[in-house]
């Protein structure tokens, strides 16, 4: 009797093992099919100028790892950091060849076995790719870097969220420690990060002053809720800002510190904070301007965020999408074969007016 029971148990175990093998084979076949799919993508095979960006056909779709999400991309956001990486002028460079682009938006095409936050067909935006960039029809992204995209925003707007809004949140609220009622200067407010910062500061009950370099930029910053705007190409604008000591700032978000940092030190209230978001060269300052008022100058880099900071920022930006204060402004949309032109324009345009986005596919 005991022997028969043992035989039955062994038979059941054998059936289970066979079923496991069948399931694993199915998964392997499915994965093999996925990896055999092809896509279009912009490839950089040598660091350098924009002419190193080439659209290539029949590129293998990225293989999906356990805790990743495969996103079918419709739009890719262009950020200055993308150009620094492409030119080889960045601290951490990818292995070449690589696909540029850190921000994107599209539909979930597949999920890894360990990914639990999304299902196939979900509308999403993604940011800070690790292995595969967003100037491609598909990207594989760790699910911690993928976020839900509300129907109220299109894919171009979704591709404009990641780095600009995450940077604005980290700079203003985590590094700048800004709070309701504070006076905030966004020095360079008409670009994608600046506009995000204006929207964020107004949503949190702050008084916002912004600067821009063109009439269109000034109008755009004002339309996003800024309480006052100044043209930073006007040689007298700094004198106007400094004229009334009572209107100095609790927090300054600085997009071009190599030009403006010395002035920022004179514009802060006692205990004020200037957050450096952008810099394109060295600068000379007088530290004495910081001593008496005990002000601070703080660097801010999104890639230095801890996992806890990243998750918090993601949650708050997602809440901002739901509540309506996240309203990305798109300046221009480029076709995929003109991605190099977008890289040129994000650095060399005469006046920022929102986000540059590449249409990856229809």
C-alpha positions as CSV (number, residue, x, y, z in Angstrom):
1,X,0.0,0.0,0.0
2,X,2.8,2.4,1.0
3,X,4.6,1.6,-2.3
4,X,1.6,2.4,-4.4
5,X,1.2,5.8,-2.6
6,X,4.8,6.5,-3.3
7,X,4.4,5.7,-7.0
8,X,1.4,8.0,-7.2
9,X,3.3,10.8,-5.5
10,X,6.3,10.3,-7.9
11,X,3.9,10.3,-10.9
12,X,2.3,13.6,-9.7
13,X,5.7,15.1,-9.3
14,X,6.8,14.0,-12.7
15,X,3.7,15.6,-14.2
16,X,4.4,18.8,-12.4
17,X,8.0,18.8,-13.6
18,X,6.9,18.2,-17.2
19,X,4.4,21.1,-16.9
20,X,7.2,23.4,-15.6
21,X,9.3,22.4,-18.6
22,X,6.5,23.2,-21.0
23,X,5.9,26.6,-19.4
24,X,9.6,27.4,-19.4
25,X,9.8,26.4,-23.1
26,X,6.8,28.6,-23.9
27,X,8.5,31.5,-22.1
28,X,11.8,30.9,-23.9
29,X,10.0,30.7,-27.3
30,X,8.1,33.9,-26.5
31,X,11.3,35.6,-25.5
32,X,13.0,34.4,-28.6
33,X,10.2,35.8,-30.8
34,X,10.5,39.1,-28.9
35,X,14.2,39.4,-29.4
36,X,13.8,38.6,-33.2
37,X,11.6,41.6,-33.7
38,X,13.2,44.6,-35.5
39,X,12.7,48.3,-35.1
40,X,14.0,51.7,-36.3
41,X,16.4,53.5,-34.0
42,X,18.9,56.4,-34.0
43,X,22.4,55.0,-33.4
44,X,25.5,56.7,-32.3
45,X,28.6,54.6,-33.2
46,X,31.2,57.3,-32.3
47,X,31.0,60.2,-29.9
48,X,31.0,63.5,-31.6
49,X,28.8,66.0,-33.4
50,X,25.2,65.6,-34.5
51,X,26.3,64.0,-37.8
52,X,27.2,60.9,-35.7
53,X,23.4,60.3,-35.2
54,X,22.1,57.9,-37.9
55,X,18.7,56.3,-38.3
56,X,19.2,52.5,-38.7
57,X,16.6,50.0,-39.8
58,X,16.2,46.4,-38.6
59,X,17.7,47.0,-35.2
60,X,16.8,44.3,-32.7
61,X,14.1,45.1,-30.2
62,X,15.7,45.2,-26.7
63,X,15.4,42.0,-24.7
64,X,13.3,42.3,-21.7
65,X,14.7,41.5,-18.2
66,X,12.6,40.3,-15.2
67,X,11.7,43.7,-13.7
68,X,11.6,45.7,-16.9
69,X,8.8,47.1,-19.1
70,X,9.1,47.1,-22.9
71,X,7.6,50.4,-24.1
72,X,6.5,51.0,-27.7
73,X,7.6,54.6,-28.0
74,X,5.8,57.3,-29.9
75,X,7.7,60.3,-28.7
76,X,11.2,61.1,-27.3
77,X,12.0,64.2,-25.3
78,X,15.3,66.0,-26.1
79,X,17.3,67.4,-23.2
80,X,20.7,69.2,-23.1
81,X,22.2,66.2,-21.3
82,X,21.5,64.1,-24.4
83,X,23.9,66.3,-26.4
84,X,26.6,66.2,-23.7
85,X,26.5,62.4,-23.8
86,X,26.5,62.2,-27.6
87,X,29.5,64.5,-27.8
88,X,31.4,62.4,-25.2
89,X,31.5,65.4,-22.8
90,X,29.8,63.7,-19.8
91,X,31.0,62.0,-16.7
92,X,29.3,58.7,-17.3
93,X,29.2,57.6,-20.9
94,X,27.4,54.6,-22.4
95,X,29.2,51.8,-24.3
96,X,29.0,52.6,-28.0
97,X,27.1,52.0,-30.2
98,X,24.2,53.3,-28.2
99,X,20.7,54.8,-28.7
100,X,20.4,58.3,-27.4
101,X,17.5,59.7,-25.4
102,X,16.4,59.6,-21.8
103,X,12.8,60.6,-21.9
104,X,9.9,59.1,-23.8
105,X,6.3,58.1,-23.9
106,X,4.2,55.4,-25.4
107,X,2.3,52.1,-24.7
108,X,3.4,49.1,-22.7
109,X,4.2,46.4,-25.2
110,X,5.4,43.6,-22.8
111,X,6.3,43.2,-19.1
112,X,9.0,41.1,-17.5
113,X,8.1,38.2,-15.2
114,X,9.0,40.3,-12.1
115,X,7.3,43.6,-13.1
116,X,4.0,44.2,-11.4
117,X,3.1,47.8,-11.9
118,X,1.9,47.8,-15.5
119,X,0.1,45.7,-18.0
120,X,0.2,45.5,-21.8
121,X,-1.5,48.5,-23.4
122,X,-1.0,51.0,-20.5
123,X,-0.2,54.5,-21.5
124,X,3.1,55.5,-19.9
125,X,6.0,57.9,-19.8
126,X,9.5,56.9,-18.9
127,X,12.8,58.6,-17.9
128,X,16.4,58.0,-17.3
129,X,17.0,54.9,-19.5
130,X,19.8,52.6,-18.4
131,X,20.7,50.6,-21.4
132,X,18.4,51.6,-24.3
133,X,17.6,55.2,-25.3
134,X,14.2,56.6,-26.4
135,X,15.2,57.6,-30.0
136,X,13.9,54.2,-31.0
137,X,10.6,52.5,-31.6
138,X,11.0,50.4,-28.5
139,X,12.9,50.7,-25.2
140,X,13.3,48.4,-22.3
141,X,13.1,50.2,-19.0
142,X,13.3,49.3,-15.3
143,X,9.7,49.6,-14.1
144,X,10.8,52.1,-11.4
145,X,11.5,54.5,-14.3
146,X,8.1,54.0,-15.9
147,X,5.1,56.0,-14.8
148,X,1.4,56.2,-15.8
149,X,0.4,58.8,-18.4
150,X,-3.1,60.2,-18.1
151,X,-5.4,60.4,-21.1
152,X,-5.4,64.2,-20.7
153,X,-1.8,64.4,-22.0
154,X,-0.7,63.2,-25.4
155,X,2.5,61.3,-26.1
156,X,4.5,64.4,-27.0
157,X,3.6,65.9,-23.7
158,X,4.4,62.7,-21.9
159,X,7.9,62.7,-23.4
160,X,8.4,66.2,-22.0
161,X,7.7,65.2,-18.4
162,X,10.7,63.2,-17.2
163,X,13.9,65.2,-16.7
164,X,12.3,68.7,-16.8
165,X,9.6,68.0,-14.1
166,X,11.7,65.7,-12.0
167,X,14.6,68.2,-12.0
168,X,12.3,71.1,-11.1
169,X,10.8,69.2,-8.2
170,X,14.1,68.1,-6.9
171,X,15.7,71.5,-7.2
172,X,12.8,73.5,-5.8
173,X,11.4,71.3,-3.0
174,X,14.2,68.8,-2.1
175,X,17.3,70.9,-2.5
176,X,15.7,74.4,-2.2
177,X,13.4,73.5,0.6
178,X,10.9,75.9,-0.8
179,X,7.5,76.3,0.9
180,X,4.2,78.1,0.5
181,X,4.6,81.8,0.6
182,X,8.3,81.9,-0.5
183,X,9.6,84.2,-3.2
184,X,11.2,82.2,-6.0
185,X,13.3,83.4,-9.0
186,X,13.5,81.1,-11.9
187,X,16.6,82.4,-13.8
188,X,15.9,81.0,-17.3
189,X,12.2,80.2,-17.0
190,X,11.2,79.7,-20.7
191,X,13.0,76.4,-21.2
192,X,11.4,73.0,-20.3
193,X,12.9,72.9,-16.7
194,X,12.1,76.5,-16.1
195,X,8.5,76.2,-17.2
196,X,8.0,73.1,-15.0
197,X,9.5,75.0,-12.1
198,X,7.1,77.9,-12.6
199,X,4.1,75.6,-12.7
200,X,5.3,73.7,-9.7
201,X,6.0,76.8,-7.6
202,X,2.6,78.3,-8.3
203,X,0.9,75.0,-7.6
204,X,2.6,75.0,-4.1
205,X,1.5,78.6,-3.4
206,X,4.8,80.5,-4.0
207,X,5.4,83.9,-5.6
208,X,7.3,83.4,-8.8
209,X,9.5,85.7,-10.8
210,X,10.9,84.4,-14.1
211,X,13.4,85.5,-16.7
212,X,13.5,84.8,-20.5
213,X,15.4,86.1,-23.5
214,X,12.7,86.8,-26.1
215,X,9.3,88.5,-26.2
216,X,7.8,85.1,-26.9
217,X,9.6,83.6,-24.0
218,X,8.4,86.3,-21.6
219,X,4.8,85.9,-22.8
220,X,5.1,82.1,-22.3
221,X,6.5,82.4,-18.8
222,X,3.8,84.8,-17.8
223,X,1.1,82.6,-19.3
224,X,2.2,79.7,-17.0
225,X,1.5,81.8,-13.9
226,X,4.6,83.8,-13.2
227,X,3.9,86.9,-11.1
228,X,6.5,89.0,-12.8
229,X,8.9,88.4,-15.8
230,X,12.1,90.1,-16.9
231,X,14.1,89.9,-20.1
232,X,17.6,88.7,-19.1
233,X,19.0,90.2,-22.4
234,X,18.1,93.6,-21.1
235,X,21.3,95.1,-19.7
236,X,19.3,96.8,-16.9
237,X,17.2,93.9,-15.8
238,X,19.6,93.0,-12.9
239,X,19.4,96.5,-11.6
240,X,15.7,96.3,-11.6
241,X,15.7,93.1,-9.7
242,X,18.2,94.5,-7.1
243,X,16.4,97.8,-6.8
244,X,14.1,96.8,-3.9
245,X,15.8,94.8,-1.1
246,X,12.4,93.8,0.2
247,X,11.7,91.8,-2.9
248,X,14.7,89.5,-2.7
249,X,14.3,85.8,-3.0
250,X,14.1,82.8,-0.7
251,X,15.1,80.4,-3.5
252,X,16.7,81.0,-6.9
253,X,16.8,78.2,-9.5
254,X,19.7,78.9,-11.8
255,X,19.9,77.5,-15.3
256,X,23.1,79.3,-16.4
257,X,25.3,79.7,-13.3
258,X,28.5,80.5,-15.2
259,X,26.8,83.8,-16.2
260,X,24.5,84.6,-13.3
261,X,25.8,83.1,-10.1
262,X,27.6,86.3,-8.9
263,X,24.3,88.2,-9.3
264,X,22.3,85.5,-7.6
265,X,24.4,85.9,-4.4
266,X,23.2,89.5,-4.2
267,X,19.5,88.6,-4.8
268,X,19.0,86.1,-2.0
269,X,17.3,86.9,1.3
270,X,19.2,86.0,4.5
271,X,19.3,82.2,4.7
272,X,18.3,82.1,1.0
273,X,19.3,79.2,-1.3
274,X,20.5,79.3,-5.0
275,X,20.2,75.9,-6.7
276,X,22.5,75.3,-9.6
277,X,20.7,73.4,-12.3
278,X,22.7,74.4,-15.3
279,X,26.3,75.5,-16.0
280,X,28.4,75.8,-19.2
281,X,31.7,77.0,-17.9
282,X,33.6,78.5,-14.9
283,X,32.5,81.5,-12.9
284,X,34.1,84.0,-10.5
285,X,32.2,85.0,-7.4
286,X,32.8,86.9,-4.2
287,X,32.1,84.5,-1.3
288,X,31.8,87.5,1.1
289,X,28.4,88.1,-0.4
290,X,27.3,84.8,1.3
291,X,28.9,85.3,4.7
292,X,26.7,87.9,6.4
293,X,23.3,86.7,5.1
294,X,24.4,83.1,5.5
295,X,23.1,82.1,2.2
296,X,23.7,78.8,0.4
297,X,24.7,77.6,-3.1
298,X,23.6,74.1,-3.8
299,X,24.3,71.8,-6.8
300,X,21.5,69.7,-8.2
301,X,21.8,66.7,-10.5
302,X,18.9,64.4,-11.2
303,X,21.1,61.4,-11.8
304,X,22.5,61.7,-8.2
305,X,19.0,61.0,-6.7
306,X,18.7,58.2,-4.2
307,X,16.1,55.5,-4.9
308,X,14.0,57.1,-2.2
309,X,14.2,60.5,-3.7
310,X,13.4,59.2,-7.2
311,X,10.3,57.3,-6.0
312,X,9.1,60.4,-4.1
313,X,9.6,62.7,-7.0
314,X,7.8,60.2,-9.3
315,X,4.8,60.0,-6.9
316,X,4.5,63.8,-6.6
317,X,4.8,64.4,-10.4
318,X,2.2,61.7,-11.0
319,X,-0.1,63.5,-8.5
320,X,0.6,66.7,-10.4
321,X,-0.6,65.1,-13.6
322,X,-3.8,64.0,-11.9
323,X,-4.4,67.4,-10.3
324,X,-3.6,69.3,-13.5
325,X,-0.6,71.4,-12.7
326,X,1.7,69.3,-14.9
327,X,1.2,71.0,-18.3
328,X,4.2,70.4,-20.6
329,X,4.6,73.1,-23.2
330,X,5.9,71.7,-26.6
331,X,7.9,74.1,-28.7
332,X,8.7,71.9,-31.7
333,X,8.2,68.3,-32.9
334,X,10.8,66.7,-35.2
335,X,10.6,63.5,-37.3
336,X,13.0,60.7,-36.3
337,X,15.4,61.4,-39.2
338,X,15.8,65.0,-37.9
339,X,16.8,64.0,-34.4
340,X,20.2,65.5,-35.0
341,X,18.6,68.9,-35.8
342,X,16.8,68.7,-32.4
343,X,20.1,68.0,-30.7
344,X,21.5,71.1,-32.3
345,X,18.6,73.3,-31.5
346,X,18.3,72.4,-27.8
347,X,21.8,73.9,-27.3
348,X,22.0,76.7,-30.0
349,X,18.5,78.1,-30.2
350,X,18.3,81.9,-29.6
351,X,15.5,81.7,-27.1
352,X,13.9,78.7,-25.2
353,X,10.2,78.3,-25.6
354,X,9.3,75.0,-24.1
355,X,10.2,71.4,-25.0
356,X,11.7,69.9,-28.1
357,X,10.3,66.5,-28.9
358,X,11.1,63.8,-31.6
359,X,8.2,61.9,-33.1
360,X,9.4,58.3,-33.1
361,X,6.5,56.7,-35.0
362,X,2.9,57.5,-35.8
